[in-house]
Amino acid sequence: MRIRQSVLVTIGLLGLIGCSEVSKNSSPPPPPEEKPAEDAPAPPQVPLTPPPKALASLSFLSGSDPRCEGKTSPTEARMEEIEAQPLKIGLIPVTMSRTLVNQMTDKTRVWKIDSPGFDFYKILSNGQPGGLRPDRPSTACIRYAMGDGGDGLSSEIVFSVTYNPKTPEVIAIAPARIHYRDFASLSARSGSRQAVVKAALSLKTYSLERTSGRQSASLQNEEMSAEIFDNPGTGGAIDQFYDPTTVPGAKIPLPPWDYSSSYENPRHNLSILELTVTEIADFDWLQSQLNILWPAWEYEATDVSKLKLSAEIFRRGHAAPK
């Protein structure tokens, strides 16, 4: 009897162990690990428009040079290639969409060009070795020209330079003429209603006289003209002339020089000009982007307002076509 009971207890225990093993082994397998979702391919970015390039020259010429009057062949043998930059605006460039960046490249162009080194006195004296004369005035011009890829010019800007012996320590610089072959060349053939051109001049002049030291007479980004041109719809040339007696200009101090130079070809100074020409191909577009390009700025601080104000000032110095 006791043996049978022991056998039954043993069988019961084995059954319980077997059930527990079956319970363990019968649990569902763990779900497979989820693979991380592959990153979706980034949408293709709008390609950036390359900046425009052109051939241009900047010269300081004596008053007798016919190029000061625009009366010579437009062919330029000493032009250099320059690259335009878009207008610098209030918006941080990295926050701009590529579409807007491309629009800025297409519709706003800032050209910069330096002149070769020259001697103010040699040019103002028309190459005479004695330099300037204290008893007679003298004139010259600063001429900017941009080629059209052939033998012609797409644009030309001329500034007058005047030496008055009554004030021998300064010379006067003022705009004389703005010329574009047609409205399309200024507006980048955008079909716009209005386009803008603005010119600013910088100058550094160093005296070469031993007794004068290397003084620098600097003109820093002086605004020399600003015009808002309407599309005439005729396809003809754009010419704007200025009256030297009323147009705003700049006065530049001259370093000392020696009237009685004993050697034949004196070099009194070294001067270098830098011209910045800003072209807005579509002024209406620029005004329509006012709140995007200049966020939270006062209107008076925007380029749109500044260009309008400057154009009004220079309009007072307009002269009839020659």
Beta strands, then each sheet from edge to edge (+ up, - down):
strand 1: 53-62
strand 2: 80-83
strand 3: 108-114
strand 4: 138-147
strand 5: 153-163
strand 6: 170-180
strand 7: 194-207
strand 8: 216-230
strand 9: 238-242
strand 10: 250-253
strand 11: 269-280
strand 12: 318-319
sheet 1: 2+ 1- 4+ 5- 6+ 9- 12+
sheet 2: 2+ 1- 4+ 5- 6+ 10-
sheet 3: 3+ 11- 7+ 8-
end
